Amino acid sequence: MNKFEMINVLIDARGVARLTLDRPDAKNAMSQPLMREVAAAAKQLAEDESVRVIVLTGAGDVFSAGGDLKGMTQQAGNTREGRIGDATEFATILRELDRLPKPLIGRINGSAFGGALGLISVCDIAIGLADSTFRLSEVTLGLIPATISPYVVAKIGVPNARRIVLNACKLDGVAAARLGLLDAVVRTIEELDEAVERELAAALLCAPGAVANAKKLIRFVSTHDADENLAYTATALADAWETAEIREGIDAFFNKRKPNWQA
């Protein structure tokens, strides 16, 4: 694993990787250098066969303040081509996080604003704190949450997106869960860690290859029509029956033993 300056990556013996946004003095603001480090780490973790699950979190008591103010100031003086290039880079990073072949669990350790809601939305499971604040604040600055919008809308739906995007509505954790941004809320950091551990335990019971293919399956069927889905799903199931994992899983089931992907 490369050395990073703005994030921290630790991998434990179980194959759980913890990717931490590590700019607590800047409330983990999503600067361009930080996001480039996130992209590099995500690529390495995706390719590392020893890694089974990835936990995304922040250092300190804020998950992320969203866009970096210094970067916003620079954008004001950028060319149109430069702005499009920077936005495309950020959008590409979000897409790669969304397409990680491993479960991405958001340990949302505090409040999140602006682009940070995009990071939450690409998590497969996101758990946060009831008293945190969540806000898409872009329109208060004359901006729009453009590059994160595909993932936010997919996560919470069009009606809920209209509810919180158009007026920069502030949400606590309970309201964020009600809208679907968070999958669960807890009261304390201790309870947050316990909830994340429960999700990790469940994920580690599952076959890694099947999980990766299931993520691809969800992405495909959610963006294609019924005829395309019919052909794709039939082929995907046939492919699954031809893997070493299904043979191992069936043998383990009938012989009352753990499959080789379980500790």
N, C-alpha and C positions, 0 to 999 in steps of 0.2 A: 504494500500500500504506500502510495506517495506521501510525502510530508506536506501538510497543509498549514496555512496561516490563519484562515478565517473560519475553518470548520475543524471538527475533531471526529475521527472515525476509530471505533474500537470494535473488534470482533471477538466474541467469547468462544469457549470450547464447544458450545452447542451449535455454532454457526449463526448466531444472532449478531448482526452488525448494527451498531448504534451510530448514526450520523447526526452530529450535533452542530447546529449553527452557533458559532463561538465568537460573537461580537457583543458580549453583554453590555459593554459601555455604550454601544450604539443601538442598544435594544435589538440586536441581531438584524439590523436593517439589511435588506437584500441588495447590496451593491453588486455591480457587474463582476468584480473580482471574486466576491463570495459565491455568486451563482455559477461562475466558471469552475470554481473548486467543487461545488455540489455536483456539477455535471461530470467532472473527471472522476470523482469518488463513485458516483452512481454507475458509471461505465465499468470501473474496476470491480465493484461489488457484483454487478450483473454477470461478469465473466468469471468470477471466483466460484468454483463449484462447491467449495466448503461453506459458502454463505447460503443460508436457508431463508432467512427473514431479515428485513431491514426496518429499524425503528428510526423515525425522523423526529427530532426534538430540538429545543433551544437551550442555550446556557442562560442562567439567571432566572428571573421571574417573569419574563416576557418571551412569548414564542418568537414573534417578529413584528417589528413596527412597519413592515412592508418596504416600499421603495426607499432608497437612500436619498436623502435630501441633497447631498452634494452631487449625486448623479442627476437628479432632476434639474439642478442649476446648470449643469453642463449641457443637458438636453436643450435648454432654452437657447443656447448659442450654437447648437449643432445644425448641420444642413439637413434638408429633408431626407436625402439619401442616407445620411448617417443615422437619423432617427429610425428610419425603416430597418436599417441593418441591425441596430441595437435591439429593436423590438422583435425582429425575426430571431435573433440569437436567444433572447429570453423565452420566446414561444417554443423554440426548438428544445430548450432545456426542459420546459414543462412537459412537452410531448415525450421526451425520453424518460422522464420520471414516471409519467402515466403508463408507459409501455414496459416498465421494468418486469422481467420475467419471474420476479419473486414478490411475495407479499410486502407491501409498504405500510407500516403501521405508524400513524401519527400520534406521538405522545405530546399533546399540545399543552405545554407546561404553563401557559399564561395567555395574555391577550394577543390578538393578531389583527392587523390592519392591512387594507389594500391588497397588494400582491401576495401577502402571506396567506390570504384566503385561497389563492390559487394553489399554493403548496399543500394546504389542508385538503383541497378538493381532489388532488391527484393521489392522495393516500387511499389505500383500499379500505382501511379502517382508521377512524380518527376519534380519539378520546380526549376530552378536555375538562377544564375546571368550571364549576357552576358560576363562580364569581368573576370570571374573566370577561373581557369585552371583545367583541368581534364587530368589525365595521369595514365596509367598502366605502372608503372616504374620498374616492377619486373625484366625484362630481363637485365636492366642496372646493376643489382646487381648479375646476374648469377642465378636468380630464375625464377619461372614461376607463373602466377596467377592461381594456380591450383584449390583451393577450391571455389573460386568465379566464375570460368569459366562457370559452367552450367547456372548461372543466367545472367552473362554478355552476353554470346552467345545467350541465349534466348531473351534477351532484344534488342540487336543490330544486331543479325544475323551473320552468318559465314563470309561473305565477309568483313563486317565492323570490326569484331573481328580481322581478319587477318591484317586489315589496321592499327589497333592501338596497338595490342598486340606484334607483332613481332618486332616493332621498337620503342616502348615506345613513340609513337607520342603524342605531347602535343596538347590539344584541348582547345579552349575557349568555352564559354557556347553556342554560336551560332553553332559551329561545333558539339558539343556534342548533341545538339538537332537535328541537321541534320542527325546524325548517329542513333538517337533513344534512346540515353542514358537518355536525358532529354525530357520531354513531352512539356515543354514550357520554354522560357527564358524571363527574364525581366531585366531592367537596374538598379534598385535600391532596397534596402531592403524594402522600403515602398511599391513599386510595387509588391515585392515578397509576402509580407503579404496580400496585396489585392488579389493577384492571389490565394493564399492558401485559403483565406476566401471564394472565389467563389467556389472552389472545395468542401470545407466543407459544404457550403449551399446546393450544389447539392446532396452530399452524405447523408445529414440529411433528405432529402425528401424520401429516399428509405427504404424499409422494411428491418430490420436487418437480419432476417432469410433468406430472398431471396438473399441478398448480400452475405452472407456466402456460400449459396449453389451455387450461380453464380461463386464465386471464385473456388470452388471445380470443377464445371463444366468446367471452362476454363482449369484448370490443367489437368483434365482427357482427354478431347478431344484433347489437344495438345500433348499427349503422347501415344495415342492408335490409332488403325487402324479403318477403316471405319465400319467394322462389329461390333467391340466392341463399337464404338461410337453410332451406331444405337440403340443397346439394352440399353446402359446406358442413352442416352438422352430421349428415350421414357419413361423409368422408372422414371427418374428424373422429367420429366414434370408431369407424373401421381402423383408422390409424392407431387409436388408443389400444385396441385389442391386439395390436402387433408389437407392443412395447415390452421391454424386459420388466418394467414396473408392474404391469398387470399380471404377468406370470408370477412375479415375486409376491404380489399382494394376494393372489388366489392361493398360492402354496402356503403362505403364512396363515391365511384364514383357516384352511382345512387342517393344517397341522398345529393349530392353536399356539402359534408363536408370533413374535413381533416381526414385521417386515424390516428389511435391512436399513430403511431410512429412519427408523425409530430407535432412540437410545435404549 
